[in-house]
Amino acid sequence: MIGLDAEWESVNEMREEAKKKGRAWSDANSAKWQDLERQLALLTSQLKQATARRDELDPKYDWTCTQVRLARKDMEKYADKLADLRRLEKQEKDLKSGPTRCPTCGQALVRAGLTETRRSIAEQIKGLREATSGASELARTIEVLDADTHSLKAELDAGTAWIAQLEAKRVGVAALMDQREEEPNPYHEQAQSLRKRLIKIKADLKEGKAAMGKLARKAERAKFWVKGFKDVRLHVIGEVLEELELATNAALDDVGLVGWSVHFDVEKETKSGTVQRGLNVLIGKPGLKERVRWESWSGGESQRLRIVGALALSEVLLSHAGVQTDLEILDEPAHFMAPEGVRDVTDMLAARADSLGKQTWYIDHMAIESSRFASVTTVVRDKEGARLE
């Protein structure tokens, strides 16, 4: 249930985060859509204006082109006369500054002939100038029309290019809008998937809570039996502890703890007046008014108590199990003890071995001197290895 609750919290956080990101994506997408709409509206308006301007310029350009063609056609009527006029003007100039020869036949001219020729050319020039007087106005008109035509053509070309550019941009913006409209929210599916997971977790939690409710009711019904079995077990343990207490106290004098006592119990009254159940070991010593806890003792005295307790527990457990052994092995039983304590322990172990008919092996890292050992084996380790002596 704890795992499901944690998963619920995690998945719910992920779903909320997905929903938050989804809303942010939708807002950003909406803002982008609005921006694209504004761009499309602006491009459409610009395209409309540019098209209208082009439609306005087209007939003007066609008209000026037509007028230029007509004016040039009219100008062709003056071409021969203008050519004659330029030729005569050149002859007149040559007669004024050049040799006195007839410009037509090339013969030398006398003064009278020269005067007549000059007068004739002047009259012809005058007549041609009068005949071509409209050509100058027509030339200026053609010049103006040419300038207008070029200007209109340049504006039309620029407008056509601008219309093509606007149309390309409009098509691009429209494509982006279509893409935006079709693009799904990438966080929507994630949020939906997480929602399904939450529904599944919720169902599992509901099922789990129902199962826990059943187990809680069963546990409630079983409390009586649990307490009863605990009481029975503690009663059995209490009987065993009575045997252990007798066996332990019987051996205390043998290890030099004369007048000492060990008390085992499975109940202890606390300072608040309640009863705390558990294995309690209290030690009594001559001169003390009250028993003290096992943990209060240290050094050699605690080691003696530990040896006696271990041997007594071994006897009680083997007796209850219906098992008899003829061998006991003790590893450093006199650890932390003074020489007197070591002597008491070896004497007690020897007497115990004789009374019970057992072999007792005493193992220690230090050499122990005692006449109660039947034999001694020493393990010596040097640079050549380990050997028995």
C-alpha positions as CSV (number, residue, x, y, z in Angstrom):
1,M,0.0,0.0,0.0
2,I,2.9,2.4,0.8
3,G,4.3,1.6,-2.6
4,L,1.0,2.3,-4.3
5,D,0.5,5.6,-2.4
6,A,4.0,6.7,-3.4
7,E,3.3,5.7,-7.0
8,W,0.0,7.6,-6.9
9,E,1.8,10.7,-5.7
10,S,4.5,10.3,-8.4
11,V,2.2,9.6,-11.3
12,N,-0.2,12.4,-10.2
13,E,2.7,14.9,-10.1
14,M,3.8,13.8,-13.6
15,R,0.2,14.1,-14.8
16,E,-0.1,17.6,-13.4
17,E,3.2,18.5,-14.9
18,A,2.0,17.1,-18.3
19,K,-1.2,19.1,-18.0
20,K,0.8,22.3,-17.2
21,K,3.1,21.8,-20.1
22,G,0.1,21.0,-22.3
23,R,-1.6,24.2,-21.4
24,A,1.6,26.1,-22.0
25,W,1.9,24.5,-25.4
26,S,-1.7,25.3,-26.2
27,D,-1.2,29.0,-25.2
28,A,2.0,29.2,-27.2
29,N,0.3,27.5,-30.2
30,S,-2.7,29.9,-29.9
31,A,-0.4,32.9,-29.8
32,K,1.5,31.6,-32.8
33,W,-1.8,31.0,-34.6
34,Q,-3.0,34.5,-33.9
35,D,0.4,35.8,-35.1
36,L,0.1,33.8,-38.3
37,E,-3.5,35.1,-38.7
38,R,-2.2,38.7,-38.4
39,Q,0.5,37.9,-40.9
40,L,-1.9,36.4,-43.3
41,A,-4.4,39.3,-43.0
42,L,-1.5,41.8,-43.6
43,L,-0.2,39.9,-46.6
44,T,-3.7,39.6,-48.0
45,S,-4.2,43.3,-47.6
46,Q,-0.9,44.1,-49.2
47,L,-1.5,41.7,-52.0
48,K,-4.9,43.3,-52.6
49,Q,-3.4,46.8,-52.7
50,A,-0.5,45.6,-55.0
51,T,-2.9,43.9,-57.3
52,A,-5.2,46.9,-57.5
53,R,-2.2,49.1,-58.2
54,R,-1.1,46.8,-61.0
55,D,-4.6,46.7,-62.4
56,E,-4.6,50.5,-62.3
57,L,-1.2,50.7,-64.1
58,D,-1.9,48.2,-66.8
59,P,-4.3,50.3,-68.8
60,K,-2.1,53.4,-68.3
61,Y,0.9,51.5,-69.6
62,D,-1.0,50.2,-72.5
63,W,-2.3,53.7,-73.4
64,T,1.1,55.3,-73.2
65,C,2.6,52.5,-75.3
66,T,-0.2,53.0,-77.9
67,Q,0.4,56.8,-77.8
68,V,4.1,56.3,-78.3
69,R,3.5,54.0,-81.3
70,L,1.1,56.5,-82.8
71,A,3.4,59.4,-82.2
72,R,6.4,57.6,-83.7
73,K,4.2,56.7,-86.7
74,D,3.3,60.4,-87.1
75,M,7.0,61.2,-86.7
76,E,7.8,59.1,-89.7
77,K,5.8,61.6,-91.9
78,Y,8.4,64.2,-91.0
79,A,11.4,62.0,-91.6
80,D,12.1,62.9,-95.2
81,K,11.5,66.6,-94.7
82,L,13.7,66.6,-91.6
83,A,16.4,64.8,-93.5
84,D,16.2,67.5,-96.3
85,L,16.2,70.2,-93.7
86,R,19.4,68.9,-92.0
87,R,21.0,68.5,-95.5
88,L,20.1,72.0,-96.5
89,E,21.3,73.4,-93.1
90,K,24.6,71.7,-93.7
91,Q,24.9,73.1,-97.2
92,E,24.1,76.6,-95.9
93,K,26.8,76.3,-93.3
94,D,29.2,75.0,-95.9
95,L,28.5,77.9,-98.2
96,K,29.2,80.4,-95.5
97,S,32.5,78.9,-94.4
98,G,33.7,76.6,-97.2
99,P,34.7,76.9,-100.9
100,T,32.3,78.6,-103.3
101,R,31.1,75.6,-105.2
102,C,27.6,74.5,-105.9
103,P,26.6,71.9,-103.3
104,T,24.5,70.1,-105.9
105,C,26.7,69.9,-109.1
106,G,30.0,70.9,-107.5
107,Q,30.8,73.6,-110.1
108,A,32.5,76.8,-108.9
109,L,30.2,79.6,-108.2
110,V,30.6,83.2,-109.0
111,R,29.4,85.9,-106.7
112,A,26.0,86.2,-108.4
113,G,25.5,82.5,-108.5
114,L,26.6,82.2,-104.9
115,T,24.1,84.7,-103.8
116,E,21.3,83.1,-105.7
117,T,22.2,79.6,-104.3
118,R,22.3,80.9,-100.8
119,R,18.9,82.6,-101.2
120,S,17.4,79.5,-102.7
121,I,18.7,77.3,-99.9
122,A,17.5,79.8,-97.3
123,E,14.0,79.8,-98.8
124,Q,14.0,76.0,-98.9
125,I,15.1,75.8,-95.3
126,K,12.4,78.3,-94.3
127,G,9.8,76.3,-96.1
128,L,10.9,73.0,-94.6
129,R,11.1,74.5,-91.1
130,E,7.5,75.7,-91.5
131,A,6.5,72.2,-92.8
132,T,8.2,70.5,-89.9
133,S,7.3,72.9,-87.1
134,G,5.0,70.2,-85.6
135,A,7.8,67.7,-85.5
136,S,9.5,69.4,-82.6
137,E,6.4,69.3,-80.5
138,L,5.8,65.8,-81.5
139,A,9.4,64.8,-80.5
140,R,8.9,66.4,-77.1
141,T,5.6,64.5,-76.8
142,I,7.3,61.2,-77.7
143,E,10.1,62.0,-75.2
144,V,7.5,62.6,-72.4
145,L,5.6,59.5,-73.5
146,D,8.8,57.4,-73.5
147,A,9.6,58.6,-70.0
148,D,6.1,57.8,-68.8
149,T,6.3,54.4,-70.5
150,H,9.6,53.5,-68.9
151,S,8.3,54.7,-65.5
152,L,5.1,52.7,-65.7
153,K,7.0,49.7,-67.0
154,A,9.4,49.8,-64.0
155,E,6.6,50.2,-61.6
156,L,4.7,47.4,-63.2
157,D,7.7,45.1,-63.1
158,A,8.4,46.0,-59.4
159,G,4.7,45.5,-58.6
160,T,4.6,42.1,-60.3
161,A,7.7,40.9,-58.4
162,W,6.2,42.3,-55.2
163,I,2.9,40.5,-55.9
164,A,4.8,37.2,-56.5
165,Q,6.7,37.7,-53.3
166,L,3.5,38.4,-51.3
167,E,1.8,35.5,-52.8
168,A,4.7,33.2,-51.9
169,K,4.6,34.5,-48.3
170,R,0.9,34.1,-48.1
171,V,1.0,30.5,-49.3
172,G,3.8,29.8,-46.8
173,V,1.8,31.3,-43.9
174,A,-1.3,29.5,-44.9
175,A,0.7,26.2,-45.0
176,L,2.0,26.9,-41.5
177,M,-1.5,27.6,-40.3
178,D,-2.7,24.3,-41.8
179,Q,0.2,22.5,-40.1
180,R,-0.6,24.2,-36.7
181,E,-4.2,23.2,-37.0
182,E,-3.4,19.6,-37.7
183,E,-0.5,19.3,-35.1
184,P,-1.7,17.6,-32.0
185,N,-0.8,18.7,-28.5
186,P,2.2,16.4,-27.6
187,Y,1.4,16.5,-23.9
188,H,-2.3,15.5,-24.3
189,E,-1.6,11.9,-25.0
190,Q,0.9,11.8,-22.1
191,A,-1.6,13.3,-19.7
192,Q,-4.2,10.7,-20.9
193,S,-1.8,7.9,-20.4
194,L,-1.0,9.1,-16.9
195,R,-4.7,9.4,-16.2
196,K,-5.2,5.8,-17.1
197,R,-2.4,4.8,-14.8
198,L,-3.9,6.8,-12.0
199,I,-7.2,5.0,-12.5
200,K,-5.4,1.7,-12.4
201,I,-3.5,2.7,-9.2
202,K,-6.7,4.0,-7.7
203,A,-8.4,0.6,-8.4
204,D,-5.4,-1.2,-6.9
205,L,-5.5,1.0,-3.9
206,K,-9.2,0.4,-3.4
207,E,-8.6,-3.4,-3.7
208,G,-5.6,-3.2,-1.4
209,K,-7.5,-1.2,1.2
210,A,-10.3,-3.7,1.0
211,A,-7.8,-6.6,1.5
212,M,-6.2,-4.7,4.4
213,G,-9.5,-4.2,5.9
214,K,-10.1,-7.9,5.8
215,L,-6.7,-8.6,7.2
216,A,-7.2,-6.0,10.0
217,R,-10.5,-7.7,11.0
218,K,-8.7,-11.1,11.0
219,A,-5.9,-9.6,13.0
220,E,-8.4,-8.1,15.4
221,R,-10.0,-11.5,15.9
222,A,-6.6,-13.1,16.3
223,K,-5.3,-10.7,18.9
224,F,-6.9,-12.8,21.7
225,W,-5.1,-15.9,20.4
226,V,-1.8,-14.0,19.9
227,K,-1.9,-12.8,23.5
228,G,-2.9,-16.2,24.7
229,F,-0.1,-18.0,22.9
230,K,2.3,-15.3,24.1
231,D,1.2,-15.9,27.6
232,V,1.5,-19.7,27.2
233,R,5.0,-19.2,25.7
234,L,6.1,-16.9,28.5
235,H,4.7,-19.4,31.0
236,V,6.8,-22.2,29.4
237,I,9.8,-19.9,29.3
238,G,9.2,-19.0,32.9
239,E,9.4,-22.6,33.9
240,V,12.6,-23.1,31.9
241,L,14.1,-19.9,33.5
242,E,13.3,-21.3,36.9
243,E,15.4,-24.4,36.1
244,L,18.1,-22.1,34.6
245,E,18.1,-20.0,37.7
246,L,18.6,-23.0,40.0
247,A,21.4,-24.4,37.8
248,T,23.1,-21.1,37.6
249,N,22.9,-20.2,41.3
250,A,24.2,-23.7,42.2
251,A,27.4,-23.1,40.3
252,L,28.2,-19.5,41.5
253,D,30.1,-20.6,44.6
254,D,32.3,-22.9,42.4
255,V,33.6,-19.9,40.5
256,G,34.3,-17.8,43.5
257,L,31.0,-15.8,43.6
258,V,30.1,-16.8,47.1
259,G,26.8,-15.4,48.3
260,W,25.9,-14.1,44.8
261,S,22.6,-14.9,43.1
262,V,21.1,-14.7,39.6
263,H,17.4,-14.0,39.0
264,F,15.7,-14.6,35.6
265,D,12.3,-13.1,34.9
266,V,10.1,-12.4,31.8
267,E,8.3,-9.5,33.4
268,K,9.6,-6.2,34.8
269,E,7.7,-3.3,36.4
270,T,8.6,0.0,34.9
271,K,8.9,3.3,36.7
272,S,5.5,4.3,35.4
273,G,4.0,1.2,37.0
274,T,3.4,-0.7,33.9
275,V,4.7,-4.2,33.2
276,Q,7.3,-4.7,30.5
277,R,7.6,-8.2,29.2
278,G,10.9,-9.7,28.1
279,L,13.9,-11.6,29.4
280,N,15.3,-9.8,32.4
281,V,18.5,-10.8,34.3
282,L,19.2,-9.3,37.7
283,I,22.3,-10.0,39.8
284,G,22.3,-10.0,43.6
285,K,25.6,-9.5,45.5
286,P,26.4,-9.5,49.2
287,G,26.3,-6.0,50.5
288,L,23.8,-4.7,47.9
289,K,20.3,-4.0,49.0
290,E,18.8,-4.5,45.5
291,R,19.5,-6.6,42.5
292,V,21.2,-4.8,39.6
293,R,21.0,-5.5,35.9
294,W,23.3,-7.9,34.2
295,E,24.8,-5.2,32.0
296,S,26.1,-3.4,35.2
297,W,28.9,-5.9,35.7
298,S,32.2,-5.9,33.7
299,G,35.6,-7.4,33.8
300,G,36.3,-10.7,35.6
301,E,33.0,-10.8,37.5
302,S,30.9,-10.5,34.4
303,Q,33.1,-13.2,32.8
304,R,32.4,-15.6,35.7
305,L,28.7,-14.8,35.5
306,R,28.8,-15.4,31.7
307,I,30.6,-18.8,32.1
308,V,28.2,-20.0,34.8
309,G,25.2,-18.8,32.8
310,A,26.4,-20.5,29.6
311,L,27.1,-23.8,31.2
312,A,23.7,-23.8,33.1
313,L,21.8,-22.9,29.9
314,S,23.6,-25.7,28.1
315,E,22.5,-28.2,30.7
316,V,18.9,-27.0,30.7
317,L,18.5,-26.9,26.9
318,L,20.2,-30.3,26.4
319,S,18.0,-31.8,29.2
320,H,14.8,-30.4,27.5
321,A,15.9,-31.7,24.1
322,G,16.7,-35.2,25.6
323,V,20.3,-34.9,24.4
324,Q,23.4,-36.1,26.3
325,T,27.0,-35.2,25.3
326,D,30.4,-36.2,26.7
327,L,32.3,-33.3,25.4
328,E,32.4,-29.6,26.2
329,I,34.7,-27.0,24.5
330,L,35.2,-23.6,26.0
331,D,37.0,-20.8,24.1
332,E,38.9,-18.4,26.4
333,P,36.5,-18.9,29.3
334,A,38.8,-16.9,31.7
335,H,39.2,-13.9,29.5
336,F,39.7,-10.6,31.5
337,M,40.2,-12.6,34.8
338,A,42.9,-12.3,37.3
339,P,45.0,-15.4,38.3
340,E,42.6,-16.2,41.2
341,G,39.7,-16.1,38.8
342,V,41.5,-18.4,36.4
343,R,42.2,-20.9,39.2
344,D,38.5,-20.8,40.3
345,V,37.3,-21.4,36.8
346,T,39.7,-24.3,36.1
347,D,38.9,-25.9,39.5
348,M,35.1,-25.6,38.7
349,L,35.5,-27.0,35.2
350,A,37.6,-30.0,36.4
351,A,35.0,-30.8,39.1
352,R,32.2,-30.5,36.6
353,A,34.0,-32.8,34.2
354,D,34.5,-35.4,36.9
355,S,30.9,-35.2,38.2
356,L,29.3,-35.3,34.7
357,G,31.7,-37.7,33.2
358,K,32.6,-35.4,30.3
359,Q,35.8,-34.2,28.6
360,T,36.2,-30.5,28.9
361,W,38.5,-28.8,26.5
362,Y,39.9,-25.4,27.6
363,I,41.2,-23.3,24.8
364,D,43.1,-20.0,25.4
365,H,45.6,-17.8,23.5
366,M,47.6,-17.5,26.7
367,A,49.3,-20.4,28.4
368,I,47.4,-21.4,31.6
369,E,49.1,-23.1,34.4
370,S,46.9,-25.5,36.4
371,S,47.3,-28.9,38.0
372,R,43.7,-29.8,37.1
373,F,44.5,-30.2,33.4
374,A,44.8,-33.9,32.4
375,S,47.0,-32.9,29.5
376,V,48.2,-29.7,27.7
377,T,48.7,-29.3,23.9
378,T,50.4,-26.1,22.7
379,V,50.2,-24.8,19.1
380,V,53.4,-23.0,18.2
381,R,53.7,-20.8,15.1
382,D,57.0,-19.6,13.7
383,K,58.6,-18.8,10.4
384,E,58.5,-22.5,9.4
385,G,54.7,-22.7,10.1
386,A,52.6,-24.1,12.9
387,R,53.3,-27.2,15.0
388,L,51.9,-29.0,18.1
389,E,54.0,-29.4,21.2
